[in-house]
């Protein structure tokens, strides 16, 4: 087993808060690899990588159940890469992710337009 990290080190590496990491643990999305004698959580590289995956899913607006399902699906696909049923399920998630990306792009365009409106107002006050 590689080097184990305490939760603070994991938070620093992933950019997630301690509270978020604990919440993900309580939700069953990630588990610590062990604990110190004092009871502090220890995480291996696999847990850190899993947290990074969950972090990347967050903007897609998935529910906890969907995140859990997708993590399980990714694990299952790693074990059975040619499984057509799993691939079909992954395709559904992929299509939903693409739709969410398009929605986020539309929201960004609206925000950029409004920022431009504010900039024009500022310029008019000079």
MOHULIN-V976485 format. One record per pair of residues at least 4 apart in sequence whose C-alpha atoms are under 8 Angstrom apart, sorted by sequence separation. I is the first residue (numbers start at 1). GAP is how many residues later the second one is. D is the distance in Angstrom with one decimal. If there is no record, write none. Layout:
i & gap & d
I & GAP & D
I & GAP & D
This chain:
i & gap & d
5 & 4 & 5.9
6 & 4 & 6.4
7 & 4 & 6.1
8 & 4 & 6.2
9 & 4 & 6.2
10 & 4 & 6.0
11 & 4 & 5.5
12 & 4 & 7.2
16 & 4 & 6.2
17 & 4 & 6.3
18 & 4 & 6.2
19 & 4 & 6.1
20 & 4 & 6.1
21 & 4 & 6.2
22 & 4 & 6.1
23 & 4 & 6.1
24 & 4 & 6.2
25 & 4 & 5.8
35 & 4 & 5.2
36 & 4 & 5.2
43 & 4 & 5.8
44 & 4 & 6.4
45 & 4 & 6.0
46 & 4 & 6.2
47 & 4 & 6.2
48 & 4 & 6.3
49 & 4 & 6.4
50 & 4 & 6.3
51 & 4 & 6.1
52 & 4 & 6.3
53 & 4 & 6.4
54 & 4 & 6.4
57 & 4 & 7.5
58 & 4 & 6.7
62 & 4 & 5.7
63 & 4 & 6.2
64 & 4 & 6.1
65 & 4 & 6.0
66 & 4 & 6.0
67 & 4 & 6.1
68 & 4 & 6.2
69 & 4 & 6.0
70 & 4 & 6.1
71 & 4 & 6.2
72 & 4 & 6.0
73 & 4 & 6.0
74 & 4 & 6.2
75 & 4 & 6.5
76 & 4 & 6.0
77 & 4 & 4.8
83 & 4 & 6.2
84 & 4 & 6.0
85 & 4 & 6.4
86 & 4 & 6.2
87 & 4 & 6.2
88 & 4 & 6.6
89 & 4 & 6.6
90 & 4 & 6.1
91 & 4 & 6.2
92 & 4 & 6.3
93 & 4 & 6.1
94 & 4 & 6.2
95 & 4 & 6.3
96 & 4 & 6.2
97 & 4 & 6.2
98 & 4 & 6.3
99 & 4 & 6.3
100 & 4 & 6.1
101 & 4 & 6.2
102 & 4 & 6.3
103 & 4 & 6.3
104 & 4 & 6.1
105 & 4 & 6.2
106 & 4 & 6.4
107 & 4 & 6.3
108 & 4 & 6.0
109 & 4 & 6.1
110 & 4 & 6.2
111 & 4 & 6.1
112 & 4 & 6.2
113 & 4 & 6.4
114 & 4 & 6.3
115 & 4 & 6.2
116 & 4 & 6.2
117 & 4 & 6.3
118 & 4 & 6.2
119 & 4 & 6.1
120 & 4 & 6.1
121 & 4 & 6.5
122 & 4 & 7.0
5 & 5 & 6.3
11 & 5 & 5.0
16 & 5 & 6.6
24 & 5 & 5.2
25 & 5 & 5.0
35 & 5 & 5.2
36 & 5 & 6.7
43 & 5 & 6.7
57 & 5 & 7.1
62 & 5 & 6.1
76 & 5 & 7.9
77 & 5 & 7.6
82 & 5 & 7.6
10 & 6 & 8.0
11 & 6 & 5.6
24 & 6 & 6.0
25 & 6 & 5.5
35 & 6 & 4.6
36 & 6 & 6.9
77 & 6 & 7.1
11 & 7 & 6.0
25 & 7 & 7.6
34 & 7 & 6.2
35 & 7 & 5.2
33 & 8 & 7.7
34 & 8 & 5.1
32 & 9 & 5.9
33 & 9 & 5.7
34 & 9 & 6.8
77 & 9 & 6.5
8 & 10 & 6.7
11 & 10 & 7.4
32 & 10 & 5.5
33 & 10 & 4.9
57 & 10 & 7.4
76 & 10 & 7.6
77 & 10 & 7.5
7 & 11 & 6.7
32 & 11 & 4.8
33 & 11 & 5.8
31 & 12 & 7.8
32 & 12 & 7.4
54 & 13 & 7.2
73 & 13 & 6.7
7 & 14 & 7.8
33 & 14 & 7.3
32 & 15 & 6.8
31 & 16 & 6.7
73 & 16 & 7.9
30 & 17 & 6.2
73 & 17 & 7.2
30 & 20 & 6.8
70 & 20 & 7.7
30 & 21 & 6.9
70 & 23 & 7.7
4 & 29 & 7.7
21 & 30 & 7.8
7 & 33 & 7.8
10 & 33 & 7.4
6 & 34 & 7.0
7 & 34 & 6.0
14 & 34 & 7.4
6 & 35 & 5.9
7 & 35 & 6.5
6 & 36 & 4.8
7 & 36 & 7.1
5 & 37 & 5.2
6 & 37 & 6.3
14 & 37 & 7.3
27 & 37 & 7.7
60 & 37 & 6.2
4 & 38 & 5.6
5 & 38 & 5.1
10 & 38 & 6.6
14 & 38 & 6.3
29 & 38 & 7.8
4 & 39 & 5.2
5 & 39 & 6.4
16 & 39 & 7.8
29 & 39 & 6.1
61 & 39 & 7.9
4 & 40 & 4.8
28 & 40 & 7.8
60 & 40 & 5.9
3 & 41 & 6.5
4 & 41 & 7.5
60 & 41 & 7.4
2 & 42 & 6.7
3 & 42 & 7.7
29 & 42 & 7.8
1 & 43 & 7.8
2 & 43 & 7.3
